[in-house]
């Protein structure tokens, strides 16, 4: 199955890792799919579970996907909006980008969030301590060319179709609450901020969060899979070695193209930590992914 891309871009998006994750996890369609850090939603929307609880602490991500679910963001409304705003950007230049950014920070809405996400520097999502979106312009005043708008519209259409086919619930809440809401027969996929690599997680991420995550995952009886990094050319992530000895860990080489600095855009060995072995290890499917 070909991996598709959702309409929102985020740092650390797992698009190219979806085949690896799908092959590695011990999950069945009868399970509810739960994500405490849904981000772009790329994993959930490609896995396409029948039932899902998708959560994040960033309200703008959740409002965007709720907007698709409720029909506010349809292919037609998104096309009309981006064509209009794209023409304004083309006519007025980068000043218009900052006008939209100011408008969004004063009164957030999912349409402006999409515009900013697809026209900001390097496709980043970053907020300051006051909760204001602060990513600069990508410096492409013709960003929303017809083909680019159509690409985004098709992504919105695809996600809307996936959501309509199942029972999807979107919640703004702390990841601890999501884990508490999960049940034994749920499968929990976690893609938290990466230890020693992520500096701009919405609401912050601390050493205490790392410790709580390990503690709560070790208490979980149902299945889970945790995405993290194992090593790159400069160093190894000792967090994995120190906290998940005895767990099932599968790895895959990957390259991140999104990041605030060039040092965060390099080859890395991804790790998927699981409390149950992969069902595809013996078939070779995991290696092929």
Wavefront OBJ file of the C-alpha trace (Angstrom):
o trace
v 0.000 0.000 0.000
v 1.451 3.366 -1.045
v 2.015 5.799 1.806
v 0.086 9.044 1.489
v 0.951 12.445 2.929
v -1.452 14.453 5.140
v -2.100 18.178 4.563
v -0.077 19.378 7.579
v 3.712 19.280 7.663
v 5.446 18.769 11.008
v 8.972 18.263 12.280
v 9.788 14.576 12.510
v 6.924 13.502 10.249
v 6.994 9.730 9.775
v 5.860 9.513 6.144
v 8.774 7.391 4.922
v 8.704 5.282 8.085
v 5.057 4.244 7.780
v 5.821 0.954 5.926
v 8.388 0.064 8.604
v 5.982 0.884 11.442
v 3.084 -0.953 9.810
v 5.182 -4.081 9.323
v 6.688 -4.015 12.811
v 3.695 -3.490 15.094
v 1.624 -6.283 16.589
v -1.765 -4.704 15.908
v -5.088 -5.926 14.544
v -8.064 -4.048 13.090
v -10.235 -5.073 16.033
v -8.178 -2.834 18.304
v -8.810 0.855 18.847
v -5.802 2.884 17.706
v -4.647 5.482 20.258
v -2.077 8.255 19.748
v -1.133 10.672 22.552
v 1.103 12.700 20.155
v -0.800 12.611 16.868
v 1.100 15.477 15.202
v 0.485 15.381 11.448
v -1.537 12.175 11.792
v 0.474 10.487 9.046
v 0.745 7.131 10.838
v -2.896 6.859 11.878
v -4.284 7.985 8.526
v -2.142 5.457 6.665
v -2.846 2.610 9.103
v -6.553 3.514 8.746
v -7.964 1.861 11.869
v -11.717 1.484 12.182
v -11.653 3.208 15.582
v -9.153 5.775 16.792
v -8.503 8.195 19.635
v -6.101 10.831 18.296
v -4.794 13.412 20.762
v -2.251 16.185 21.045
v -1.477 19.062 23.391
v -1.434 21.425 20.398
v -5.020 22.660 19.949
v -4.381 23.909 16.409
v -3.541 20.430 15.133
v -6.672 18.965 16.706
v -8.902 21.845 15.556
v -7.650 21.311 12.013
v -8.567 17.636 11.902
v -11.807 18.225 13.747
v -12.566 20.780 11.031
v -12.126 18.110 8.377
v -14.253 15.642 10.333
v -17.063 18.184 10.773
v -16.954 19.333 7.149
v -15.694 22.843 7.825
v -12.521 22.094 5.875
v -13.731 20.399 2.726
v -11.806 20.089 -0.534
v -13.806 22.991 -1.966
v -13.525 25.359 1.017
v -9.788 24.680 1.248
v -9.314 25.296 -2.471
v -11.281 28.559 -2.365
v -9.361 29.778 0.676
v -5.874 28.910 -0.586
v -6.507 30.318 -4.038
v -7.671 33.619 -2.538
v -4.955 33.850 0.099
v -2.321 32.696 -2.353
v -3.208 35.517 -4.715
v -3.006 38.006 -1.834
v 0.421 36.641 -0.965
v 1.557 36.932 -4.570
v 0.349 40.515 -4.838
v 1.588 41.769 -1.443
v 4.655 39.637 -0.798
v 5.955 38.497 2.549
v 4.165 41.319 4.371
v 0.959 39.427 3.721
v 2.345 36.285 5.330
v 3.036 38.240 8.503
v -0.407 39.818 8.302
v -1.959 36.333 8.288
v 0.341 35.229 11.092
v -0.762 38.190 13.203
v -4.386 37.479 12.354
v -3.992 33.832 13.356
v -2.292 34.660 16.650
v -5.084 37.108 17.505
v -7.881 34.714 16.543
v -6.745 31.202 15.571
v -8.628 29.278 12.906
v -7.736 26.093 10.967
v -7.682 27.778 7.556
v -5.022 30.296 8.576
v -3.130 27.515 10.338
v -2.977 25.550 7.092
v -1.854 28.631 5.159
v 0.938 29.332 7.634
v 2.021 25.712 7.829
v 2.384 25.472 4.054
v 4.095 28.833 3.537
v 6.380 29.143 6.560
v 10.097 28.402 6.715
v 10.883 24.712 6.269
v 7.348 23.586 7.108
v 7.838 24.028 10.834
v 5.231 24.288 13.580
v 6.619 26.375 16.411
v 5.099 28.608 19.081
v 6.687 30.979 21.584
v 6.099 30.890 25.330
v 2.997 33.041 24.923
v 1.510 30.528 22.516
v 2.029 32.631 19.383
v 3.057 31.035 16.082
v 6.477 32.515 15.319
v 7.924 30.735 12.276
v 9.160 33.146 9.571
v 8.104 33.219 5.920
v 9.521 30.752 3.384
v 10.238 33.686 1.002
v 8.264 32.211 -1.902
v 5.514 34.668 -2.767
v 4.165 32.337 -5.470
v 3.953 29.484 -2.980
v 0.346 28.623 -3.745
v 0.576 27.819 -7.414
v -2.391 25.866 -8.870
v -0.611 22.507 -8.736
v 0.423 23.056 -5.108
v -3.114 24.029 -4.090
v -4.496 20.935 -5.830
v -1.967 18.767 -4.001
v -3.120 20.116 -0.624
v -6.795 19.798 -1.594
v -6.252 16.138 -2.522
v -4.575 15.538 0.847
v -7.547 17.077 2.666
v -9.914 14.919 0.593
v -7.976 11.741 1.416
v -7.894 12.429 5.167
v -11.601 13.278 5.128
v -12.370 9.953 3.452
v -10.322 8.022 6.028
v -12.055 9.777 8.923
v -15.533 9.281 7.435
v -14.974 5.536 7.074
v -14.247 5.007 10.760
v -14.989 6.209 14.262
v -12.382 8.872 14.961
v -12.221 11.005 18.080
v -9.885 14.002 18.333
v -8.963 15.473 21.717
v -6.748 18.275 22.983
v -5.179 16.873 26.103
v -1.945 16.016 27.858
v -0.385 12.731 26.778
v -0.652 11.387 30.325
v -4.431 11.761 30.157
v -4.502 9.903 26.845
v -2.531 6.995 28.277
v -4.910 6.949 31.243
v -7.866 6.860 28.832
v -6.425 3.927 26.899
v -7.642 0.418 27.628
v -6.023 -3.020 27.605
v -7.372 -3.929 24.155
v -6.275 -0.603 22.623
v -3.019 -0.318 20.713
v -1.057 2.808 21.658
v 1.395 4.336 19.196
v 3.586 7.094 20.633
v 5.732 9.573 18.742
v 6.846 11.938 21.527
v 9.476 14.685 21.281
v 12.840 13.029 20.786
v 15.171 13.092 23.764
v 18.064 15.561 23.238
v 16.734 16.540 19.786
v 13.391 18.328 20.146
v 13.326 21.876 21.520
v 10.004 23.274 20.303
v 7.292 20.853 21.437
v 4.020 22.671 22.119
v 3.836 23.250 25.864
v 7.464 22.200 26.409
v 9.126 18.857 27.074
v 11.290 18.174 30.121
v 13.413 15.461 31.703
v 10.488 14.831 34.033
v 8.296 14.128 31.004
v 10.848 11.583 29.795
v 10.836 9.872 33.180
v 7.046 9.843 33.387
v 6.781 8.367 29.899
v 9.064 5.457 30.772
v 7.259 4.835 34.046
v 3.787 4.844 32.492
v 4.767 2.679 29.534
v 6.292 0.077 31.836
v 2.990 -0.058 33.702
v 0.945 -0.521 30.533
v -0.410 -4.043 30.038
v -1.800 -3.562 26.515
v 0.274 -3.288 23.356
v 2.279 -0.208 22.500
v 4.950 0.999 20.085
v 7.208 3.961 20.865
v 9.038 5.811 18.105
v 12.370 7.323 19.100
v 15.896 7.600 17.791
v 18.743 5.221 18.526
v 21.833 6.865 17.069
v 23.348 9.085 14.402
v 26.882 9.721 13.214
v 27.607 11.881 16.255
v 26.132 10.048 19.233
v 23.905 7.305 20.609
v 20.644 7.784 22.469
v 21.418 6.229 25.865
v 17.784 6.837 26.871
v 16.820 3.696 24.948
v 19.607 1.557 26.397
v 18.990 2.695 29.958
v 15.203 2.388 30.003
v 14.096 -0.266 27.534
v 16.433 -3.180 28.017
v 14.427 -6.354 27.473
v 11.869 -4.727 25.180
v 11.550 -5.538 21.491
v 13.415 -2.910 19.472
v 13.433 -2.693 15.681
v 15.496 -0.132 13.767
v 15.428 1.626 10.427
v 17.726 4.181 8.805
v 15.998 7.498 8.067
v 16.700 11.079 7.042
v 14.765 14.079 8.346
v 14.323 17.000 5.964
v 12.463 19.240 8.427
v 14.173 20.896 11.350
v 15.099 24.251 12.818
v 18.816 23.725 12.222
v 20.909 21.779 9.747
v 22.225 19.607 12.596
v 18.692 18.233 13.032
v 18.396 17.429 9.309
v 20.635 14.404 8.906
v 20.679 10.624 8.707
v 19.540 8.857 11.851
v 18.769 5.344 13.039
v 15.132 5.242 14.099
v 14.042 2.852 16.830
v 10.615 1.374 17.423
v 10.320 0.128 21.017
v 7.549 -2.419 21.576
v 6.346 -4.562 24.447
v 5.329 -7.317 22.035
v 7.456 -8.879 19.262
v 6.806 -8.034 15.632
v 4.582 -10.617 13.925
v 6.476 -10.133 10.655
v 10.023 -10.838 11.796
v 9.974 -14.400 10.516
v 8.505 -13.509 7.125
v 11.077 -10.953 6.073
v 8.373 -8.304 5.613
v 9.970 -6.096 8.255
v 13.346 -6.144 6.545
v 11.725 -5.320 3.201
v 9.955 -2.282 4.675
l 1 2 3 4 5 6 7 8 9 10 11 12 13 14 15 16 17 18 19 20 21 22 23 24 25 26 27 28 29 30 31 32 33 34 35 36 37 38 39 40 41 42 43 44 45 46 47 48 49 50 51 52 53 54 55 56 57 58 59 60 61 62 63 64 65 66 67 68 69 70 71 72 73 74 75 76 77 78 79 80 81 82 83 84 85 86 87 88 89 90 91 92 93 94 95 96 97 98 99 100 101 102 103 104 105 106 107 108 109 110 111 112 113 114 115 116 117 118 119 120 121 122 123 124 125 126 127 128 129 130 131 132 133 134 135 136 137 138 139 140 141 142 143 144 145 146 147 148 149 150 151 152 153 154 155 156 157 158 159 160 161 162 163 164 165 166 167 168 169 170 171 172 173 174 175 176 177 178 179 180 181 182 183 184 185 186 187 188 189 190 191 192 193 194 195 196 197 198 199 200 201 202 203 204 205 206 207 208 209 210 211 212 213 214 215 216 217 218 219 220 221 222 223 224 225 226 227 228 229 230 231 232 233 234 235 236 237 238 239 240 241 242 243 244 245 246 247 248 249 250 251 252 253 254 255 256 257 258 259 260 261 262 263 264 265 266 267 268 269 270 271 272 273 274 275 276 277 278 279 280 281 282 283 284 285 286 287 288 289
